[in-house]
């Protein structure tokens, strides 16, 4: 009897699909789970050795924290391929020492993949940096030995680098100090030579400064200049005086009238007196040896001329006394001429003094100019000497600081490393997690089976039940929808399911046996199978 089809929910239909295609879900899940579990058992298990090192800040030459900088770059310096290669060569593992260059590079890269170094961020004012390192290896002893050797090598290289840098800085500062001292000696020699060459007195300390003393040539030059000015003034005055005397002399007459009264009885006696005076004057001229240009010579000749004129007049008037007026040389003009000659002599003396003094001042000016150049050189050398003294003082301060740093490096505070956790010997492998791999493979198999079942069911464009018809028909559907299966089709389906089931069972049993034999009885496996498994494991080491 036909009945009206009751409406089914989509959830019921979905579970109906899962029920009808249960094998499509179970078979992929079984295969993938079997493979995953076998891989989880066969895959090499790695032992992880870890360590923690606290790196304290150390003040470097530049004033920054060397420890902090080393800690920040620890991830890169520790994982340096060159350092890893050096550690592997020191450990001399058999599987590494037999490798050729290309394989050695791959081995180093594989080792780096198993090495993890991290520097967690810390407060900038913490004054220290934590460095965590982990290394995974299929052998626990190798994991510990490699990490321990690697971290020891890193700490040793950092300490040696700091020692070498500090020693190099110490040597450089000593060399710089020696060079500066040599330059100071050279400057001191140049200053001494300049002082000795120019007669410059030594400088006097004036507090923090050095005061240069003036050479006596400067004072002597000023004195000579004052004397030169005085001579010039005297010469000018003498020149004015000479000009005035010359003008006054030129206004006088050469001869003036002279009145003489002579008595006859007195003439002979007077002539004798005059002759005596003339003889005395001539003998004086001969004895003195005056030249005709000499002033006294000219005065004596004038006097002799006057006396002779007087004698001649007396001789002419011997018979009687008479009064006679004659022209005689002007004694005032003679005296004026004598004064002019005295003024010219004084002017000549002053001219010679002026010339000599002027030459002396000129020579002293040249000498003082050379002294000024020497003082300029002394100033430059003094400034350079002061700069070099400042440089030397700074070098001494830095050298003392470096000495203290060297002493600190050799002391207990020289090691900025604090090993909080030494590399441990792991007792059980920690990666990869076989339970996680197995669970993931089961879930992956179920997901694949479910996807295959749903894809196989809903990829067909057909009505699957009366409900599908009822949803598209305007009138109720009074019927059932079913698949008509012949006996031949039923046998084929049974054979196909039997074959798939048998293959699946054989696959599972084979993988389970191989896995069990590899884990407990490897002698039951053929060499080819063992080599294949080892090659597979090698990809995950």
C-alpha positions as CSV (number, residue, x, y, z in Angstrom):
1,X,0.0,0.0,0.0
2,X,1.4,3.4,-1.0
3,X,1.9,5.9,1.8
4,X,2.7,9.5,1.7
5,X,6.4,10.1,2.1
6,X,7.4,11.9,5.3
7,X,9.7,14.7,5.0
8,X,13.3,14.1,6.4
9,X,15.7,16.7,7.6
10,X,19.0,17.4,5.8
11,X,20.9,16.2,8.8
12,X,19.2,12.9,8.6
13,X,19.9,12.7,5.0
14,X,23.6,13.5,5.6
15,X,23.9,10.8,8.2
16,X,22.2,8.5,5.8
17,X,24.8,9.3,3.2
18,X,27.6,8.6,5.7
19,X,26.0,5.3,6.6
20,X,25.7,4.3,2.9
21,X,29.3,5.2,2.2
22,X,30.9,4.0,5.4
23,X,33.5,2.1,3.5
24,X,34.5,5.1,1.5
25,X,35.3,6.8,4.8
26,X,36.9,3.9,6.7
27,X,39.3,2.8,3.9
28,X,41.1,6.2,3.4
29,X,41.1,6.8,7.1
30,X,42.7,3.3,7.7
31,X,45.3,3.7,5.0
32,X,46.4,7.3,6.1
33,X,46.3,6.4,9.8
34,X,48.4,3.4,9.2
35,X,51.0,5.4,7.2
36,X,51.0,8.1,9.8
37,X,51.4,5.8,12.7
38,X,54.2,4.0,11.0
39,X,55.9,7.3,10.2
40,X,55.5,8.4,13.8
41,X,57.2,5.2,14.9
42,X,59.9,5.0,12.2
43,X,60.8,8.7,12.0
44,X,63.9,9.5,14.1
45,X,63.2,11.0,17.5
46,X,65.4,13.9,18.4
47,X,66.7,14.7,21.8
48,X,66.7,18.4,22.6
49,X,69.4,19.9,24.8
50,X,68.9,23.5,25.9
51,X,70.9,26.1,27.8
52,X,70.4,29.7,29.0
53,X,73.1,32.3,29.3
54,X,72.8,35.8,30.8
55,X,75.1,38.3,29.2
56,X,75.9,41.3,31.4
57,X,76.5,44.7,29.9
58,X,80.2,45.7,29.7
59,X,81.2,49.3,29.1
60,X,83.3,49.4,25.9
61,X,85.7,52.1,24.8
62,X,82.9,54.0,23.1
63,X,80.8,54.1,26.2
64,X,78.2,51.7,25.0
65,X,77.2,48.3,26.5
66,X,79.3,45.7,24.7
67,X,77.3,42.9,26.4
68,X,74.1,44.2,25.1
69,X,75.4,44.4,21.5
70,X,76.8,40.9,21.8
71,X,73.5,39.7,23.2
72,X,71.5,41.3,20.4
73,X,73.6,39.6,17.7
74,X,74.0,36.3,19.5
75,X,71.4,34.7,17.3
76,X,73.5,35.4,14.2
77,X,77.0,34.9,15.7
78,X,76.2,31.6,17.4
79,X,74.5,30.3,14.3
80,X,77.4,31.2,12.1
81,X,78.2,28.4,9.6
82,X,81.9,28.9,10.2
83,X,81.5,28.4,13.9
84,X,79.2,25.4,13.5
85,X,81.7,23.8,11.0
86,X,84.5,24.4,13.5
87,X,82.6,22.7,16.3
88,X,81.8,19.7,14.1
89,X,85.5,19.4,13.2
90,X,86.4,19.5,16.8
91,X,83.9,16.9,17.8
92,X,85.0,14.8,14.8
93,X,81.8,12.8,14.4
94,X,82.4,9.8,12.1
95,X,79.4,10.5,9.8
96,X,80.7,14.1,9.3
97,X,84.5,13.5,8.9
98,X,83.9,11.1,5.9
99,X,81.9,13.7,3.9
100,X,83.1,15.5,0.9
101,X,82.8,19.3,0.5
102,X,79.3,19.4,-0.9
103,X,77.9,16.9,1.5
104,X,79.7,18.7,4.3
105,X,77.9,21.9,3.4
106,X,74.5,20.1,3.4
107,X,75.4,18.5,6.8
108,X,76.2,22.0,8.2
109,X,72.9,23.4,6.9
110,X,71.0,20.4,8.4
111,X,72.8,21.1,11.7
112,X,71.8,24.7,11.6
113,X,68.2,23.7,11.0
114,X,68.3,21.8,14.3
115,X,69.9,24.7,16.1
116,X,67.6,27.4,17.6
117,X,68.9,30.5,19.3
118,X,66.7,33.3,20.5
119,X,67.2,36.5,22.5
120,X,64.0,37.5,24.1
121,X,63.4,41.3,24.3
122,X,64.3,42.8,27.7
123,X,64.1,46.2,29.2
124,X,66.7,48.6,27.7
125,X,67.8,49.6,31.2
126,X,68.0,46.0,32.4
127,X,71.8,46.0,31.8
128,X,71.8,42.4,30.6
129,X,70.5,40.1,27.8
130,X,69.2,36.6,28.1
131,X,70.3,34.1,25.3
132,X,68.5,30.8,25.0
133,X,69.8,28.1,22.7
134,X,68.5,24.6,21.8
135,X,69.9,21.9,19.7
136,X,68.1,18.8,18.6
137,X,69.8,15.5,17.6
138,X,68.8,11.9,17.3
139,X,71.5,11.1,19.9
140,X,71.3,12.7,23.3
141,X,75.0,12.8,23.9
142,X,75.6,14.5,20.6
143,X,72.9,17.0,21.3
144,X,74.5,18.0,24.6
145,X,78.1,17.9,23.4
146,X,77.5,20.0,20.3
147,X,75.5,22.6,22.3
148,X,78.1,22.7,25.1
149,X,81.0,23.0,22.7
150,X,79.2,25.6,20.6
151,X,78.3,27.9,23.5
152,X,81.8,27.5,25.1
153,X,83.4,28.5,21.8
154,X,81.1,31.5,21.5
155,X,81.9,32.7,25.0
156,X,85.6,32.1,24.5
157,X,85.6,34.0,21.2
158,X,83.7,36.9,22.7
159,X,86.1,37.1,25.7
160,X,89.2,36.8,23.5
161,X,87.8,39.5,21.2
162,X,87.3,41.8,24.1
163,X,90.8,41.0,25.4
164,X,92.3,41.5,22.0
165,X,90.4,44.7,21.3
166,X,91.4,46.1,24.7
167,X,95.1,45.1,24.3
168,X,95.1,46.6,20.8
169,X,93.6,49.8,22.2
170,X,96.3,49.7,25.0
171,X,99.1,49.3,22.4
172,X,97.7,52.0,20.1
173,X,97.5,54.4,23.0
174,X,101.0,53.7,24.1
175,X,102.2,54.2,20.5
176,X,100.2,57.4,20.3
177,X,101.7,58.6,23.6
178,X,105.2,57.9,22.4
179,X,104.6,59.8,19.2
180,X,103.1,62.7,21.1
181,X,106.1,62.8,23.5
182,X,108.5,62.7,20.5
183,X,106.6,65.6,18.9
184,X,106.8,67.5,22.2
185,X,110.6,66.9,22.4
186,X,111.0,68.2,18.8
187,X,108.9,71.3,19.6
188,X,111.0,71.9,22.7
189,X,114.2,71.6,20.7
190,X,112.8,74.1,18.1
191,X,111.8,76.6,20.9
192,X,115.3,76.3,22.5
193,X,117.1,76.8,19.2
194,X,114.9,79.9,18.4
195,X,115.6,81.4,21.9
196,X,119.4,80.7,21.6
197,X,119.5,82.1,18.1
198,X,117.8,85.3,18.8
199,X,118.7,85.7,22.5
200,X,115.1,85.5,23.7
201,X,114.8,85.0,27.5
202,X,112.9,81.9,28.7
203,X,109.2,82.2,29.2
204,X,107.7,82.6,32.7
205,X,104.7,80.6,33.9
206,X,101.6,82.8,34.6
207,X,99.0,80.5,36.2
208,X,97.8,78.1,33.6
209,X,99.4,80.1,30.8
210,X,103.0,80.7,29.7
211,X,104.0,84.3,29.4
212,X,106.6,85.2,26.9
213,X,109.2,87.7,28.1
214,X,110.4,90.4,25.7
215,X,113.9,90.3,24.5
216,X,116.2,93.3,25.5
217,X,116.4,94.3,21.9
218,X,112.9,95.7,22.0
219,X,113.8,98.0,24.9
220,X,117.1,98.9,23.3
221,X,115.4,99.8,20.1
222,X,113.0,102.1,21.9
223,X,115.9,103.8,23.7
224,X,117.8,104.2,20.4
225,X,114.7,105.7,18.7
226,X,114.4,108.2,21.6
227,X,118.0,109.1,21.2
228,X,117.5,109.4,17.4
229,X,114.6,111.8,18.0
230,X,116.8,113.8,20.4
231,X,119.7,114.0,17.8
232,X,117.3,115.0,15.1
233,X,115.9,117.8,17.3
234,X,119.5,118.9,18.2
235,X,120.5,118.8,14.5
236,X,117.4,120.9,13.6
237,X,118.2,123.5,16.3
238,X,121.9,123.6,15.3
239,X,120.9,124.0,11.6
240,X,118.7,127.0,12.6
241,X,121.4,128.5,14.7
242,X,124.0,128.1,11.9
243,X,121.7,129.8,9.4
244,X,121.1,132.7,11.8
245,X,124.9,133.1,12.4
246,X,125.5,133.0,8.7
247,X,122.9,135.7,8.1
248,X,124.3,137.9,10.8
249,X,127.9,137.5,9.5
250,X,126.9,138.3,6.0
251,X,125.3,141.6,7.2
252,X,128.7,142.7,8.5
253,X,131.4,144.6,6.6
254,X,134.7,142.9,5.8
255,X,136.8,146.0,7.0
256,X,136.2,148.9,9.3
257,X,138.1,152.2,9.7
258,X,140.8,152.3,12.4
259,X,142.4,155.6,13.8
260,X,146.0,155.4,15.1
261,X,148.1,158.2,16.8
262,X,151.8,157.6,16.7
263,X,154.7,159.7,18.2
264,X,158.0,159.8,16.5
265,X,160.0,158.8,19.7
266,X,157.6,155.9,20.4
267,X,157.5,154.5,16.8
268,X,160.6,152.3,17.1
269,X,159.6,150.7,20.3
270,X,156.1,150.0,19.0
271,X,157.5,148.5,15.8
272,X,159.7,146.2,17.9
273,X,156.7,145.1,20.0
274,X,154.6,144.5,16.8
275,X,157.4,142.5,15.3
276,X,157.6,140.4,18.4
277,X,153.9,139.7,18.4
278,X,154.0,138.8,14.6
279,X,156.9,136.4,15.3
280,X,155.1,134.9,18.3
281,X,151.9,134.3,16.1
282,X,153.9,132.8,13.2
283,X,155.8,130.5,15.6
284,X,152.5,129.5,17.2
285,X,151.0,128.7,13.7
286,X,154.1,126.7,12.9
287,X,154.1,124.8,16.2
288,X,150.4,124.1,16.1
289,X,150.3,122.9,12.6
290,X,146.9,124.2,11.9
291,X,145.6,123.9,8.4
292,X,144.5,127.0,6.5
293,X,140.9,125.9,6.7
294,X,141.1,125.8,10.5
295,X,139.3,128.6,12.3
296,X,142.2,129.5,14.7
297,X,144.6,129.5,11.7
298,X,142.4,132.0,10.0
299,X,142.1,134.1,13.2
300,X,145.8,134.1,13.6
301,X,146.4,135.2,10.0
302,X,143.9,138.0,10.4
303,X,145.7,139.2,13.5
304,X,149.1,138.9,11.7
305,X,147.7,141.0,8.9
306,X,146.5,143.7,11.2
307,X,149.8,143.8,13.1
308,X,151.8,144.1,9.8
309,X,149.5,146.8,8.6
310,X,150.1,148.7,11.9
311,X,153.9,148.1,11.7
312,X,153.9,149.5,8.1
313,X,152.1,152.6,9.2
314,X,154.5,153.1,12.1
315,X,157.5,152.7,9.9
316,X,156.1,155.4,7.5
317,X,155.6,157.9,10.4
318,X,158.9,157.6,12.3
319,X,159.8,161.3,12.0
320,X,156.9,162.8,13.8
321,X,153.7,161.9,15.5
322,X,150.5,162.1,13.6
323,X,146.9,160.7,13.6
324,X,146.0,158.3,10.8
325,X,142.8,156.4,9.9
326,X,143.2,153.1,8.1
327,X,140.9,150.2,7.1
328,X,141.4,147.1,9.2
329,X,139.6,143.7,9.2
330,X,136.3,143.8,11.0
331,X,136.9,141.9,14.3
332,X,133.1,141.5,14.8
333,X,132.9,139.7,11.4
334,X,135.9,137.6,12.3
335,X,134.3,136.6,15.6
336,X,131.0,136.0,13.7
337,X,132.9,133.8,11.2
338,X,134.4,132.0,14.1
339,X,131.0,131.4,15.6
340,X,129.7,130.2,12.2
341,X,132.6,127.8,11.9
342,X,131.9,126.5,15.4
343,X,128.2,126.0,14.5
344,X,129.1,124.2,11.3
345,X,131.5,122.0,13.2
346,X,128.7,121.2,15.7
347,X,126.3,120.6,12.8
348,X,128.8,118.2,11.1
349,X,129.2,116.3,14.4
350,X,125.4,116.1,14.8
351,X,125.1,115.0,11.2
352,X,127.6,112.2,11.7
353,X,125.8,111.2,14.9
354,X,122.4,111.3,13.1
355,X,123.7,109.1,10.3
356,X,125.3,106.6,12.7
357,X,122.2,106.5,14.9
358,X,119.9,106.1,11.9
359,X,121.9,103.2,10.6
360,X,121.9,101.6,14.0
361,X,118.2,102.0,14.3
362,X,117.7,100.6,10.9
363,X,119.8,97.6,11.7
364,X,118.0,97.1,15.0
365,X,114.7,97.3,13.2
366,X,115.8,94.5,11.0
367,X,116.9,92.5,14.1
368,X,113.6,93.3,15.9
369,X,111.6,92.2,12.8
370,X,113.4,88.9,12.9
371,X,112.7,88.8,16.6
372,X,109.0,89.4,15.9
373,X,109.0,86.6,13.3
374,X,110.7,84.4,15.9
375,X,108.1,85.4,18.5
376,X,105.4,84.5,16.0
377,X,107.0,81.1,15.5
378,X,107.4,80.7,19.3
379,X,103.7,81.5,19.6
380,X,102.7,78.9,17.0
381,X,105.1,76.4,18.5
382,X,103.7,77.2,22.0
383,X,100.1,76.7,20.8
384,X,101.1,73.4,19.2
385,X,102.9,72.4,22.3
386,X,99.8,73.2,24.4
387,X,97.6,71.2,22.1
388,X,100.1,68.3,22.2
389,X,100.1,68.5,26.0
390,X,96.3,68.4,26.0
391,X,96.4,65.4,23.7
392,X,99.0,63.7,25.8
393,X,96.9,64.3,28.9
394,X,93.9,62.8,27.2
395,X,96.0,59.9,26.0
396,X,97.2,59.3,29.5
397,X,93.7,59.3,30.8
398,X,92.5,56.9,28.2
399,X,95.6,54.7,28.8
400,X,94.8,54.5,32.5
401,X,91.2,53.7,31.7
402,X,92.3,50.9,29.4
403,X,94.8,49.6,32.0
404,X,91.9,49.4,34.5
405,X,89.8,47.7,32.0
406,X,92.6,45.1,31.3
407,X,92.8,44.6,35.1
408,X,89.1,44.1,35.2
409,X,89.1,41.6,32.3
410,X,91.7,39.6,34.2
411,X,89.6,39.7,37.3
412,X,86.4,38.0,38.3
413,X,84.3,40.8,36.9
414,X,85.9,40.4,33.4
415,X,83.5,37.6,32.5
416,X,80.1,39.0,31.6
417,X,78.6,35.6,31.0
418,X,76.4,33.9,33.6
419,X,75.4,30.3,32.7
420,X,72.0,29.9,34.2
421,X,71.3,26.5,32.7
422,X,74.1,24.4,31.4
423,X,73.5,22.1,28.4
424,X,71.7,19.1,29.8
425,X,71.8,15.5,28.7
426,X,68.2,14.8,27.6
427,X,66.7,11.5,28.8
428,X,63.8,11.2,26.4
429,X,63.2,12.5,22.9
430,X,60.9,15.5,22.7
431,X,60.5,16.0,18.9
432,X,58.7,15.1,16.9
433,X,55.8,13.9,19.1
434,X,54.6,10.5,17.8
435,X,51.2,10.8,19.5
436,X,50.6,14.1,17.8
437,X,51.6,12.6,14.4
438,X,49.4,9.6,14.9
439,X,46.4,11.7,16.0
440,X,46.9,14.0,13.1
441,X,47.1,11.1,10.6
442,X,43.8,9.6,12.0
443,X,42.1,13.0,11.7
444,X,43.6,13.5,8.2
445,X,42.4,10.1,7.1
446,X,38.9,10.7,8.4
447,X,38.9,14.1,6.7
448,X,39.9,12.6,3.4
449,X,37.4,9.7,3.7
450,X,34.6,12.1,4.6
451,X,35.6,14.3,1.6
452,X,35.6,11.3,-0.7
453,X,32.2,10.1,0.6
454,X,30.5,13.5,0.3
455,X,32.1,14.1,-3.2
456,X,30.9,10.7,-4.4
457,X,27.4,11.2,-3.1
458,X,26.7,14.7,-4.1
459,X,28.6,14.8,-7.4
460,X,25.7,12.8,-9.1
461,X,22.8,14.8,-10.4
462,X,19.8,12.5,-9.5
463,X,17.1,12.0,-7.0
464,X,18.3,10.0,-4.1
465,X,15.0,9.5,-2.2
466,X,11.3,10.2,-2.3
467,X,12.0,13.3,-0.3
468,X,13.9,14.8,-3.2
469,X,10.9,14.1,-5.4
470,X,8.5,15.6,-2.9
471,X,10.5,18.8,-2.7
472,X,10.1,19.4,-6.4
473,X,6.6,18.0,-7.0
474,X,3.4,20.0,-6.6
475,X,1.5,17.0,-5.2
476,X,2.5,14.6,-2.5
477,X,4.6,11.6,-3.6
478,X,3.1,8.3,-2.7
479,X,6.1,6.0,-3.4
480,X,9.6,5.0,-2.4
481,X,12.8,5.5,-4.4
482,X,15.3,2.6,-4.3
483,X,18.1,1.3,-6.4
484,X,17.4,-1.8,-8.5
485,X,20.4,-4.1,-8.2
486,X,20.8,-7.2,-10.3
487,X,22.5,-10.4,-9.0
488,X,25.5,-9.8,-11.3
489,X,25.9,-6.3,-10.0
490,X,25.6,-7.5,-6.5
491,X,28.3,-10.1,-7.1
492,X,30.6,-7.5,-8.7
493,X,30.0,-5.2,-5.8
494,X,30.8,-7.9,-3.3
495,X,34.0,-8.9,-5.2
496,X,35.1,-5.3,-5.4
497,X,34.6,-4.7,-1.8
498,X,36.4,-8.0,-0.9
499,X,39.3,-7.0,-3.1
500,X,39.5,-3.5,-1.6
501,X,39.2,-4.9,1.9
502,X,41.8,-7.5,1.3
503,X,44.2,-4.9,-0.1
504,X,43.6,-2.6,2.8
505,X,44.1,-5.4,5.3
506,X,47.3,-6.5,3.6
507,X,48.6,-3.0,3.4
508,X,47.8,-2.4,7.1
509,X,49.3,-5.7,8.1
510,X,52.4,-5.2,6.0
511,X,53.1,-1.7,7.4
512,X,52.4,-2.9,10.9
513,X,54.9,-5.8,10.5
514,X,57.6,-3.6,9.0
515,X,57.1,-1.0,11.7
516,X,57.2,-3.6,14.4
517,X,60.3,-5.4,12.9
518,X,62.2,-2.1,12.5
519,X,61.4,-1.1,16.1
520,X,62.2,-4.5,17.7
521,X,63.6,-7.0,15.2
522,X,65.5,-5.3,12.4
523,X,67.1,-8.6,11.5
524,X,63.8,-9.8,10.1
525,X,63.9,-7.1,7.5
526,X,65.8,-7.4,4.2
527,X,68.8,-5.0,3.6
528,X,66.9,-3.2,0.9
529,X,64.0,-2.5,3.2
530,X,66.3,-1.3,6.0
531,X,68.3,0.9,3.6
532,X,65.0,2.4,2.3
533,X,63.9,3.1,5.9
534,X,67.3,4.6,6.8
535,X,67.2,6.8,3.8
536,X,63.7,7.9,4.8
537,X,64.9,8.6,8.3
538,X,67.9,10.5,7.0
539,X,65.7,13.1,5.5
540,X,64.3,14.0,9.0
541,X,67.6,14.0,10.9
